[in-house]
Amino acid sequence: MSGDLTITSPSYPSPYPPDKLCVWHVTATASKIVVITFPAFNVRCRGDFVAVFDGGAGSTKLIESFCRVQDGRGLRTTSNEMTVVFKSNAQLKSYTKGAPGEAMHAREIRHRTRTRTRVWSTLMMTNLTRVHCFP
């Protein structure tokens, strides 16, 4: 896959269904890292969340887990793999609230050793290896 990768909740922009578990595995080119940015959004905090892990399938290195974002934050990996998990509980379906058309965006960047660097070069995303949504 080339260019930026857009990740949305199931059925976006329609309400996302209840009792869903979706897992996205993103792989960048070797020696690159993955950056994901979130627009302002809000999912039901009673059991619904997005979690971002540093690494591929089976990674337990949690970067952050949340149910709302107000600051358009960005998260980055320390490796060339990222796993994003979306979970909704068994309650009624709901909307991912945010500006219409907004979703999470992942991109590949050059690895930087300084953690305070804010200016990154956007490169090509090479592989969205797997997406699984479980009922």
C-alpha positions in Angstrom: 0.0 0.0 0.0 1.3 3.4 -0.8 0.6 6.8 0.8 -1.1 7.4 4.1 -3.4 4.7 5.6 -6.9 5.7 6.9 -8.4 3.6 9.7 -12.1 4.0 10.6 -14.5 2.3 13.0 -16.7 -0.4 11.5 -19.5 1.1 9.3 -18.0 4.6 9.5 -19.5 7.2 9.0 -22.6 5.3 10.1 -22.9 4.2 13.8 -20.5 1.5 14.7 -22.1 -1.8 15.7 -22.1 -3.2 19.3 -19.9 -6.0 20.4 -17.1 -5.6 17.9 -13.4 -6.2 18.1 -11.4 -4.9 15.2 -7.6 -5.3 14.9 -5.4 -3.6 12.4 -1.8 -4.6 11.9 0.3 -2.0 10.1 3.8 -2.7 8.9 6.2 0.0 7.6 9.4 -0.5 5.7 12.3 -1.9 7.7 14.2 0.9 9.6 11.1 3.1 9.5 8.5 3.7 12.3 4.7 4.2 12.2 3.0 7.4 13.3 -0.8 7.5 13.8 -2.7 10.7 14.3 -6.2 11.1 15.6 -8.7 13.8 15.0 -10.9 14.9 17.8 -13.3 12.0 18.4 -15.4 10.4 21.1 -16.7 6.8 21.5 -18.8 5.5 24.3 -16.5 5.2 27.3 -18.5 2.4 28.9 -16.6 -0.4 27.4 -15.7 1.1 24.0 -12.1 2.1 23.3 -9.2 2.4 20.9 -5.8 0.9 21.9 -2.5 1.4 20.1 0.3 -1.1 20.5 4.0 -0.8 19.6 4.7 -3.9 17.5 2.9 -6.5 15.4 0.4 -9.2 16.1 0.5 -10.3 19.8 2.3 -7.2 21.0 1.7 -6.3 24.6 3.5 -3.0 24.6 0.6 -0.6 24.9 1.3 2.9 23.8 -2.1 4.3 24.8 -5.7 3.3 25.2 -8.5 5.9 25.2 -12.2 6.5 24.4 -11.9 10.2 23.5 -9.4 12.5 21.9 -9.7 16.3 21.9 -6.3 17.4 20.9 -5.6 15.7 17.6 -2.8 13.8 19.2 -0.2 11.7 17.4 1.4 8.5 18.6 4.4 6.7 17.2 6.1 3.3 17.4 9.7 2.4 18.2 9.6 -0.3 15.6 8.2 -0.6 12.0 5.0 -2.3 13.3 1.9 -1.0 15.0 -1.3 -2.7 16.1 -4.5 -0.7 16.5 -7.5 -2.3 18.4 -11.1 -1.0 18.4 -13.5 -2.5 20.8 -17.2 -1.8 21.3 -19.2 -3.4 24.1 -22.6 -5.2 23.8 -24.6 -2.0 24.3 -26.5 -0.2 21.5 -24.6 0.8 18.4 -23.1 4.3 18.5 -21.3 6.9 16.4 -17.6 7.7 16.4 -18.1 11.4 17.1 -15.9 13.9 15.3 -15.9 16.0 12.3 -17.5 14.3 9.3 -15.0 12.3 7.2 -12.3 12.3 9.9 -10.6 9.1 10.9 -7.2 7.9 12.3 -4.4 8.3 9.8 -1.2 6.1 9.9 1.9 6.9 8.0 5.5 5.8 7.8 8.4 8.1 8.8 12.1 8.0 9.1 13.2 6.8 12.5 14.5 9.6 14.7 16.6 9.1 17.8 15.5 12.4 19.4 12.1 12.1 20.9 11.3 15.8 20.8 11.5 16.1 17.0 8.2 17.4 15.7 8.9 17.7 11.9 8.8 14.3 10.2 9.0 13.4 6.5 6.0 11.5 5.2 7.1 8.5 3.2 5.2 5.6 1.7 3.2 3.0 3.8 4.2 -0.4 2.4 1.9 -2.8 4.0 -1.4 -3.1 5.9 -0.9 -6.7 6.7 -4.2 -7.8 8.2 -7.5 -6.4 9.4 -9.8 -8.5 11.4 -13.2 -7.6 12.8 -14.9 -10.1 15.0 -18.6 -10.1 15.7 
